[in-house]
Amino acid sequence: MIYSGSLRIGLTDETALQILHDPEKLGPCLPGVSSFERKDGEYSCRVRLDVSSMGSSYLNKISGKLTFSYLDSDSSNVHVQGKGRIAGSSISFDLSIAIREGELHWSIDVNYGILIKMMGEEKIREVTQENIDRSVKCLSSLLSS
């Protein structure tokens, strides 16, 4: 599933890119990150995603562990790939961020593996959008003047 969007930022492009190239600053804005550590050039994090909107009384959060790394990032782009397991399902993502003239453009391709079949595509989209909204709010706050 591919999601994308853009937002205005309150910092210079250069300052914003410096922040985004720092995994310790970008990591907490990734959906559901609850802990974060660096090991051998890769970063790992524990995630807890809020799925309470599914309306299931027995399932409010799903958790797992992801590793991610920066790829081919340059002066005007940030490219992060990650993979791991959440709720027993393999998950992967490919995040691209570009900043130009005070505007951040992002795109993420998420592969949910068997979670799609377990939870249903409509519910996955709903939960994903809620978590993306939280991430965009975090990025907006991080990159405001």
Backbone hydrogen bonds, N-H to C=O, Kabsch-Sander energy under -0.5 kcal/mol:
donor,donor_aa,acceptor,acceptor_aa,energy
3,Y,108,I,-2.7
5,G,106,W,-2.1
7,L,104,L,-2.0
9,I,102,G,-2.5
10,G,143,L,-1.9
11,L,143,L,-0.6
16,A,12,T,-2.5
17,L,13,D,-2.5
18,Q,14,E,-2.0
19,I,15,T,-2.0
20,L,16,A,-2.4
21,H,17,L,-2.0
22,D,19,I,-1.4
25,K,22,D,-1.7
26,L,22,D,-2.4
27,G,23,P,-2.7
29,C,26,L,-1.9
30,L,26,L,-0.6
30,L,27,G,-1.7
33,V,30,L,-1.6
34,S,46,R,-3.4
35,S,46,R,-1.1
37,E,44,S,-2.6
39,K,42,E,-3.2
42,E,39,K,-2.0
43,Y,68,F,-2.5
44,S,37,E,-3.0
45,C,66,L,-2.7
46,R,35,S,-1.3
47,V,64,G,-2.4
48,R,32,G,-2.5
49,L,62,I,-3.0
51,V,49,L,-0.6
51,V,60,N,-2.9
52,S,60,N,-0.7
54,M,51,V,-2.1
55,G,52,S,-1.9
57,S,55,G,-0.6
59,L,56,S,-0.9
62,I,49,L,-2.0
64,G,47,V,-1.9
65,K,85,R,-1.8
66,L,45,C,-2.6
67,T,83,K,-3.0
68,F,43,Y,-2.9
69,S,81,Q,-2.5
71,L,79,H,-3.1
74,D,77,N,-1.0
77,N,74,D,-0.5
78,V,97,I,-2.9
80,V,95,L,-2.8
81,Q,69,S,-2.4
82,G,93,F,-2.4
83,K,67,T,-2.4
84,G,91,I,-2.2
85,R,65,K,-2.0
86,I,89,S,-2.4
87,A,63,S,-2.3
89,S,86,I,-2.2
91,I,84,G,-2.8
92,S,111,N,-2.0
93,F,82,G,-2.5
94,D,109,D,-1.6
95,L,80,V,-3.5
96,S,107,S,-2.9
97,I,78,V,-3.0
98,A,105,H,-2.8
99,I,76,S,-1.7
100,R,103,E,-2.4
103,E,100,R,-1.1
104,L,7,L,-3.2
105,H,98,A,-3.2
105,H,103,E,-0.5
106,W,5,G,-2.7
107,S,96,S,-2.2
108,I,3,Y,-3.0
109,D,94,D,-2.0
110,V,1,M,-3.1
110,V,108,I,-0.6
111,N,92,S,-3.0
112,Y,110,V,-0.6
115,L,112,Y,-1.7
116,I,113,G,-1.2
118,M,114,I,-2.3
119,M,115,L,-3.1
120,G,115,L,-0.5
120,G,116,I,-2.1
124,I,120,G,-2.3
125,R,121,E,-2.6
126,E,122,E,-2.1
127,V,123,K,-2.8
128,T,124,I,-2.9
129,Q,125,R,-2.6
130,E,126,E,-1.9
131,N,127,V,-2.1
132,I,128,T,-2.8
133,D,129,Q,-2.6
134,R,130,E,-1.7
135,S,131,N,-2.0
136,V,132,I,-3.0
137,K,133,D,-2.1
138,C,134,R,-2.2
139,L,135,S,-2.8
140,S,136,V,-2.8
141,S,137,K,-2.2
142,L,138,C,-2.7
143,L,139,L,-2.3
144,S,141,S,-1.1
